[in-house]
Amino acid sequence: MPKKKNPDNFAALKEIIAKLRSPEGCPWDRKQTHASLKPYLIEECYEVLQALEKGTPQKLCEELGDLLLQIMLHAQIAAEASQFNIDDVVRGISSKLIHRHPHVFGGRKVQDAGEVELNWQALKQEEREKGESILSGVPEQMPALAYSQSIQRRVAGVGFDWEKMDEIIDKLAEEVTEIKQAPNQQEKAKEFGDLLFTIANIARRLDIDLEMALRSANQRFCHRFAYMEEICRERGVNLGSLSLDEQNALWEEAKRKLK
């Protein structure tokens, strides 16, 4: 009988992943590539986010494990190609954290978190190749709203930012006017993009994660609309046959019931 693996340490996890990818391992795991695993990586990231939103520690622990599995599989595939291994990944992030925290692991003094962020951006700039844009490291595959906030955060780190919030609010009003004045659908879409970009900037200045804020708004909408549907079923009413005023009355009822 094969000896059971002790799953209580990181070394055991490395052995398990290597075994799964070995000729004697799992056919499904063996056939995976970096490309084939991409959908699973994205899915696991969103499941971690969902666990964070629900605030359930046990579920978060489980989902972080699933995400770690994806990282381990990618590292193992790279190791089999003699590119790098999980130890290189750990070594790389450890070195990066030490380098970017001289106020913790070195002698630099800082006053507050704001100064830490400025130093962080300066140190990241040192790590970039000569001539490389500070925006080049932001993955374009990110959701568009999150990408907007990320690139705006980066350029703000080098001082390219509005001085006052009122200036951004004025820009928002300007973008709304430009949408109204746009002569065709193509221009309307362009101006609408500028409007969303400005909203992302306002959210960044207010320290609001726009992606998470919109996800929360989506969830509130779905819960409230589901309440409307349930009330209509209980009352034997077809939601689609109600007037807009009647539907709005149900919506207000849902808002009162579901804060």
PyMOL commands that set and color helices and strands:
alter all, ss='L'
color gray80, all
select helices_A, chain A and resi 10-21+27-31+34-54+57-80+86-100+102-105+113-127+144-156+165-181+185-205+210-235+239-241+244-257
alter helices_A, ss='H'
color red, helices_A
deselect
rebuild
show_as cartoon
